[in-house]
Amino acid sequence: MKKAIKPTRWRCLCAYDGTEFNGWQKQPNRKAVQDKIDEALAEIFGCTIRTIGAGRTDAGVHAAGQVFHFDASWNHPEDSLLQALRARLPVGISPRMVTAVSDRFHAHISAQGKRYRYRICPGWAMPEKDRFVHSMKGRSLNLDRMKEAASCFLGTHDFAAFAANRGHGEKEPTVRKLWRSEWRVQGGELHFITEAKGYLYKMVRSMTGAMIDVGLGRMEPSEISEILMSSKRTGRVVSAPARGLSMEKVFYRLPKLARTK
């Protein structure tokens, strides 16, 4: 009796423009990024392939460094698998790397943290950038106030006031630890960069939306702490548009900054 050949576990780094997709996770309408990847893999291998992602992104949110894994037998070079996958995916989804890994690797469970970046154009965004930035259309932002507000999120807090309900009866712990929460000026844009083990649904967009209101003078930086401590979602927190947000990196070894906190 022949011994069954164990399939190889493949780790894939993937980028995507989330504008035309209903987020990362599979959807009944099959318009999610994961749906398209699973369809491509099924065509390559001639059977259903189950992918597991490092984390979910909302509809309209982008990714520069999403990670997923799957198990399948492939008797050709790694690069040929990457090219086969690229050839079958629609515009907007771009696998960057496919690597054979130990079956102990798990895209979600092995992840130690994630980095998100939110991009704001202070003026009017150029057409080629408009899908990826939140354009303030000439409205003036006070960056110093926004930096002060960002510091309120550092550390361990109950982020219930900055999370949204998915509407599927899901309940999850709302305490999270952020080891990075900062604003930077880069290429004429304002970038909010945050790193943590994990995030709640619409948490980064809610944080960003509140800080934009601080920058516009609609809210005081001290109010961020007050809202955070309340642990209750209110109409004072409005989520920033999805188009400006991108999952930039998934950490499988924490950066030095994270280990020193």
Summary of the structure (lengths in Angstrom):
residues: 261
radius of gyration: 19.8
end to end distance: 54.9
largest distance: 74.1
contacts: 781
relative contact order: 0.18
helix: 26%
strand: 28%
